[in-house]
Amino acid sequence: MGAELFFPAGERGEEAVAQIRQAKAICARCPVRLHCLAFALSTNQEDGTWGGLTPSERSLRRRRAARRQARTVSPRGLLDCSGVG
């Protein structure tokens, strides 16, 4: 098994889908899967299967996390700059 298994040419097409399926199966049994995924998310890896997720799956996860974070910011947490100037 080479690293190329985790870096198919795209996410579509029969061959790419088969490669992704194989990579995800390996990731599912990997003891460092969560560390791998955390690295990919924190460093914005754009290519390859990392921690069992494809680039589009990681992108979706980042967007959802950003929306959740935006909803949890309260107006009280913002700085009051009315007296500045």
Helices and strands as residue ranges (DSSP letters): G 3-6, H 14-28, H 33-42, H 55-72, G 75-77
